[in-house]
Amino acid sequence: MNTMERFAIAGGSALLPSGFQDDVVITVDHGLIVEIGSEVRGAPVIDASGLRVLPGIIDLHGDAFERQIMPRPGVHFDLQLALAETDRQLVANGISTAFHGVTFSWETGLRSRETLVRLMAAMEAAADHLSCDARLHLRHETYNLDGEDEVLGWLAEGRIALLAFNDHTADILRKLSQPKDAMTVLQRTGLSAEALQALAERVAARHDDVPGSIRRLAAAASASGVPMASHDDPSPEVRAWYQSIGCGISEFPKTRETATLARQYGNPVVFGAPNVVRGGSHLNNAVSASVMARAGLCTVLTSDYYYPAMLPAAFRLSEDGVCDLPTAWAMVSSNAADAAGLNDRGRLAEGLRADIVLVRTPAGRPPSVAAHFIGGHLAFAAKGAPRLRSPAMAALEVL
């Protein structure tokens, strides 16, 4: 990754907090946006003519990295290799900040404690070697009561950036009764159907202890300043309960009524970008993200299980007339930053991190990243990306 202490981006159509502005000059110095104006002041210039100049994407929930760890059932790869490959996917798709959604379940295998602990250590060891700002989104299974003390410790140590409360226990039991659905769960756990059934039933039997555990974890997260999300809220009543304990993000609510209540609370409401790009959810019983966005009931889009979806999803919302592009881009940038409490990014504004994506919008083709700067560093450049105008900086020119 190349480093340029001071440079300017000029000539493109830049999305500022006030809207798109043409031919604006954005000056970056030591990783920060230091000036937005109309003149170049002695800095090498990147000519962004014909490109959209956008704030870097912030992905609050992405678990596609699991396919780098285990690309086929039972086939595992080195975590550092998996994280490095994931990093390349992220930056090539305009994602500057990624919250890796790592599940801490009572399951064995891919979503077990052992995998989580190894992945946390690997993420921390890799931090200085990755381009994207990767953070831990701990997806805590609420029936994983034996893991509560460790999560409390990790919160106190500042190792968790976002805490989500998941409850997939009943869903796993349902899937085990349907051979086709059971296969995915069995493959990731490595257990036989009989062994997983017995384990799930033992876990489910402790349901009376779950609400108290959630309350204790929520109190600890609040004390540590860690934002919280409730995942797959099935009803307004469930969202109201989570709201009462300080959990202020509704992630993938199951019904329109639930999303409506969440917005009445002022909650960020999260849906998946793949839902938008595909024209609907891969789950038959899930609501349409585009429909929710049109109704003002979706404020944040995430990659969910497919990193390349975030960039085209924002443009798709605009092209379909769901909302204008600034509103759509906020769903993958400023709204996500606000939800995560990141006040140093998500917008092109003076004093903020220089997380900047230059985007091509060719007719008849999906939008794509021409160049991507993260904290002022060149993280990605595509073939034919803009070059620096200054001959003195030729060594740093984008190929």
C-alpha positions in Angstrom: 0.0 0.0 0.0 1.4 3.3 -1.1 1.6 6.3 1.3 1.3 9.9 0.2 1.5 12.4 3.1 -0.2 15.2 1.2 -2.2 15.1 -2.0 -5.4 16.4 -3.5 -8.3 14.8 -5.4 -9.9 17.1 -8.0 -12.2 17.0 -10.9 -14.8 14.5 -9.9 -18.3 14.8 -8.5 -17.9 14.6 -4.7 -20.5 13.7 -2.2 -20.2 16.3 0.5 -22.6 16.6 3.5 -24.5 19.2 1.5 -24.9 16.9 -1.5 -22.9 16.3 -4.7 -20.6 19.1 -5.8 -18.6 19.0 -9.1 -15.0 20.0 -9.5 -14.4 20.3 -5.8 -10.8 19.9 -4.5 -10.3 17.6 -1.5 -6.9 18.0 0.1 -5.6 15.1 2.3 -2.6 15.5 4.6 -1.3 12.7 6.9 -4.5 10.7 6.6 -7.0 13.4 7.2 -9.1 15.6 5.0 -7.7 19.0 5.7 -9.4 21.2 3.2 -12.4 21.1 0.8 -12.4 23.9 -1.7 -11.9 25.0 -5.3 -8.1 25.4 -5.4 -5.1 23.1 -5.3 -2.5 24.4 -2.9 0.9 22.8 -3.7 -0.1 19.2 -3.5 0.1 16.4 -6.1 -3.3 16.0 -7.7 -5.3 12.9 -8.6 -7.6 13.7 -11.5 -11.0 12.2 -10.7 -12.7 13.6 -13.7 -15.7 11.5 -14.7 -15.7 9.7 -11.4 -17.9 9.8 -8.3 -15.9 10.8 -5.2 -17.5 9.1 -2.2 -16.9 8.5 1.5 -15.5 5.0 2.2 -18.1 2.3 2.9 -18.6 1.1 6.5 -19.9 -2.4 6.8 -21.4 -3.1 10.2 -22.2 -6.8 9.6 -20.2 -9.0 7.2 -19.6 -12.7 7.7 -18.4 -13.7 4.1 -14.9 -14.2 5.7 -16.3 -17.5 6.9 -15.9 -18.8 3.4 -12.3 -17.9 3.4 -11.8 -19.9 6.6 -13.9 -22.9 5.5 -14.5 -22.7 1.7 -15.8 -26.3 1.7 -17.4 -28.3 4.5 -14.7 -29.5 6.8 -11.9 -27.8 4.8 -10.1 -25.2 6.9 -7.4 -22.7 5.9 -4.9 -20.6 8.0 -6.6 -17.7 9.6 -4.0 -15.2 8.5 -4.3 -16.3 4.9 -8.1 -16.0 5.2 -8.0 -12.5 6.7 -5.5 -11.3 4.1 -7.8 -12.6 1.3 -10.8 -11.0 3.0 -9.0 -7.7 3.2 -8.4 -7.7 -0.5 -12.0 -8.3 -1.2 -13.0 -5.5 1.2 -10.8 -2.8 -0.3 -11.6 -3.8 -3.9 -15.2 -3.2 -3.1 -14.8 0.2 -1.5 -15.2 -1.0 2.1 -12.9 1.1 4.4 -14.2 -0.1 7.7 -15.4 -3.7 8.3 -17.1 -5.2 11.3 -16.5 -8.9 11.0 -19.5 -10.6 12.3 -18.1 -13.5 14.3 -20.6 -15.8 16.0 -20.0 -17.0 19.6 -22.4 -19.9 19.8 -22.9 -23.0 21.9 -22.3 -24.9 18.7 -19.1 -26.8 17.9 -17.0 -26.2 14.8 -17.0 -23.0 12.7 -19.0 -20.9 15.3 -17.6 -22.4 18.4 -15.6 -20.7 21.2 -12.4 -22.2 19.9 -12.9 -20.7 16.4 -13.8 -17.3 17.9 -10.8 -17.1 20.2 -8.4 -18.1 17.4 -10.0 -15.5 15.1 -9.9 -12.7 17.6 -6.2 -13.4 18.2 -5.6 -13.5 14.4 -7.4 -10.2 13.8 -5.4 -8.5 16.5 -2.1 -9.9 15.1 -3.0 -8.9 11.5 -4.3 -5.4 12.3 -1.0 -3.6 11.2 -0.9 -5.7 8.0 -4.4 -5.1 6.6 -5.6 -2.1 4.6 -9.2 -2.2 5.8 -10.0 -1.1 9.4 -11.3 -4.5 10.6 -13.2 -4.6 13.9 -15.0 -7.3 15.8 -18.8 -7.5 15.7 -19.5 -10.2 18.3 -22.7 -12.1 17.4 -23.4 -13.6 20.8 -25.9 -16.4 20.8 -28.1 -15.6 23.7 -28.4 -19.3 24.7 -24.7 -19.6 25.0 -24.9 -19.0 28.7 -21.5 -20.6 29.4 -19.8 -17.9 27.4 -21.3 -15.0 29.3 -18.3 -14.4 31.6 -15.8 -14.4 28.7 -17.9 -11.8 26.8 -18.0 -9.6 29.9 -14.3 -9.8 30.1 -13.8 -9.0 26.4 -16.1 -6.0 26.8 -14.1 -4.7 29.7 -10.9 -5.2 27.7 -12.2 -3.2 24.8 -11.9 -6.1 22.3 -15.5 -5.9 21.1 -16.5 -3.1 18.8 -20.2 -4.1 18.3 -22.2 -6.6 20.3 -25.2 -8.3 18.7 -27.7 -10.6 20.4 -28.6 -13.6 18.3 -31.1 -16.3 19.0 -30.8 -19.2 16.5 -31.4 -22.1 18.9 -35.1 -22.6 17.9 -34.2 -22.2 14.3 -31.5 -24.9 14.5 -33.9 -27.3 16.2 -36.4 -26.6 13.4 -33.7 -27.2 10.7 -32.7 -30.5 12.2 -36.2 -31.8 11.6 -35.8 -31.0 7.8 -33.0 -33.0 6.2 -32.2 -30.4 3.5 -32.0 -27.5 5.9 -30.1 -29.6 8.5 -27.2 -30.1 6.2 -25.8 -26.6 6.5 -25.8 -26.7 10.3 -24.3 -30.2 10.4 -21.5 -29.3 8.0 -20.4 -26.3 10.0 -20.6 -28.1 13.4 -19.1 -31.4 12.3 -21.6 -33.3 14.5 -24.0 -36.0 13.6 -27.7 -35.1 13.5 -28.3 -37.1 16.7 -25.4 -35.4 18.6 -26.4 -31.9 17.5 -30.1 -32.6 18.4 -29.1 -33.7 21.9 -26.8 -30.6 22.4 -29.4 -28.2 21.1 -32.1 -29.6 23.3 -29.9 -29.3 26.4 -29.1 -25.7 25.5 -32.8 -24.9 24.9 -33.8 -26.3 28.3 -32.0 -23.3 30.0 -34.4 -20.8 28.4 -35.3 -19.3 31.8 -31.8 -18.1 32.4 -31.4 -16.3 29.1 -33.1 -12.9 29.8 -30.9 -12.3 32.9 -27.8 -13.0 30.9 -28.8 -10.6 28.2 -29.4 -7.9 30.7 -26.0 -8.3 32.3 -24.2 -8.3 29.0 -26.2 -5.2 27.9 -25.3 -3.3 31.1 -21.7 -4.2 30.6 -21.7 -3.1 26.9 -23.4 0.2 27.9 -20.8 0.8 30.6 -18.0 0.2 28.0 -19.6 2.4 25.3 -20.1 -0.5 22.9 -23.1 -0.2 20.6 -25.6 -3.1 20.6 -27.8 -4.7 18.1 -30.6 -7.2 18.4 -30.6 -9.6 15.5 -33.7 -10.8 13.6 -36.2 -9.0 15.9 -39.4 -11.1 15.3 -41.9 -8.6 16.7 -42.4 -5.1 18.1 -42.5 -6.6 21.6 -39.0 -8.1 21.3 -37.6 -4.8 19.9 -39.3 -2.9 22.7 -37.7 -5.2 25.3 -34.2 -4.8 23.8 -34.8 -1.0 23.6 -35.6 -1.1 27.4 -32.1 -2.5 28.2 -30.2 0.0 26.0 -29.8 -2.1 22.8 -30.4 0.6 20.2 -29.8 -1.1 16.8 -32.4 -3.3 15.1 -30.6 -5.7 12.7 -32.7 -7.5 10.1 -36.2 -7.0 11.8 -38.6 -9.7 10.6 -41.7 -7.6 10.1 -42.6 -4.1 8.9 -44.3 -3.4 12.2 -41.0 -4.2 14.1 -39.0 -1.9 11.8 -41.6 0.9 12.2 -41.3 0.8 16.0 -37.5 0.8 15.7 -37.6 3.9 13.7 -40.1 5.5 16.1 -37.4 4.9 18.8 -34.9 6.5 16.5 -33.0 3.2 16.1 -30.8 2.5 13.1 -32.5 -0.3 11.2 -30.1 -2.6 9.3 -30.9 -4.7 6.3 -28.6 -6.6 3.8 -27.3 -5.1 0.6 -27.6 -8.5 -1.2 -31.3 -8.2 -0.6 -31.3 -5.0 -2.6 -29.1 -6.2 -5.4 -30.9 -9.5 -5.9 -34.3 -7.8 -5.7 -35.3 -9.6 -2.5 -34.1 -11.8 0.3 -32.7 -15.3 -0.1 -35.1 -16.2 2.7 -38.7 -16.5 1.7 -40.1 -15.1 4.9 -37.9 -12.0 5.0 -39.0 -8.5 4.1 -37.6 -6.6 1.1 -34.8 -4.2 2.0 -35.8 -1.9 -1.0 -39.4 -1.8 0.2 -38.3 -0.9 3.7 -35.9 1.8 2.3 -38.7 3.3 0.3 -40.8 3.5 3.4 -38.0 5.1 5.4 -37.7 1.9 7.5 -34.1 1.0 6.4 -31.3 3.3 7.4 -28.2 1.1 7.1 -27.2 -1.5 4.6 -24.5 -4.2 5.3 -22.7 -6.8 3.2 -24.2 -9.6 5.3 -22.8 -12.6 3.3 -21.5 -10.9 0.1 -19.0 -8.0 0.2 -19.5 -6.9 -3.5 -23.2 -6.1 -2.8 -22.7 -2.8 -0.9 -21.5 -0.5 -3.7 -24.1 -1.5 -6.3 -26.9 -1.6 -3.7 -26.7 2.1 -3.1 -26.7 2.9 -6.8 -29.6 0.4 -7.3 -31.7 2.2 -4.8 -31.1 5.5 -6.6 -31.7 4.0 -10.1 -35.0 2.4 -9.0 -36.2 5.7 -7.6 -36.3 4.4 -4.0 -34.3 7.4 -2.8 -31.7 9.8 -4.2 -28.0 8.7 -4.3 -26.9 10.8 -1.3 -29.6 9.2 0.8 -28.7 5.7 -0.4 -25.0 6.3 0.1 -25.6 7.4 3.6 -26.9 3.9 4.3 -23.4 2.5 3.6 -21.4 5.4 5.0 -22.6 8.2 7.4 -25.6 6.3 8.9 -23.4 3.3 9.5 -20.8 5.5 11.2 -23.4 7.1 13.4 -24.8 3.7 14.4 -21.4 2.4 15.4 -20.4 5.6 17.2 -17.6 6.4 14.7 -17.5 10.2 14.5 -14.2 10.3 12.6 -15.4 8.9 9.3 -18.4 8.2 7.0 -18.4 11.7 5.4 -16.2 13.8 3.2 -15.6 16.7 5.7 -12.6 18.6 7.0 -11.0 17.0 10.0 -12.2 13.5 9.2 -10.3 10.4 8.1 -9.5 10.4 4.4 -11.5 7.2 3.6 -12.3 8.0 0.0 -13.6 5.9 -2.9 -13.4 6.9 -6.5 -16.2 5.1 -8.3 -16.7 4.5 -12.0 -20.3 4.4 -13.3 -20.1 3.0 -16.8 -23.3 2.7 -18.8 -24.7 -0.8 -18.9 -22.3 -2.1 -16.2 -22.3 -2.2 -12.4 -20.5 0.6 -10.7 -16.9 -0.3 -9.7 -14.0 1.1 -7.6 -11.4 2.9 -9.6 -9.3 3.8 -6.5 -9.7 3.5 -2.8 -7.9 5.5 -0.1 -8.1 4.5 3.5 -6.8 6.9 6.1 -5.0 8.6 3.2 -3.2 5.5 2.0 -3.8 4.0 -1.4 -5.5 0.7 -0.6 -6.7 -0.3 -4.1 -6.4 0.8 -7.7 -8.0 -0.7 -10.7 -6.6 -0.9 -14.2 -6.9 2.5 -15.8 -7.4 4.3 -12.5 -6.5 8.1 -12.4 -2.9 9.1 -12.3 -1.2 11.8 -10.2 -0.5 14.9 -12.2 2.8 15.6 -10.5 5.8 14.0 -12.3 7.7 14.2 -9.0 5.3 11.7 -7.6 5.6 9.3 -10.5 6.7 6.5 -8.3 3.3 6.6 -6.6 1.2 6.7 -9.7 -1.7 4.4 -9.9 -1.4 1.8 -12.7 
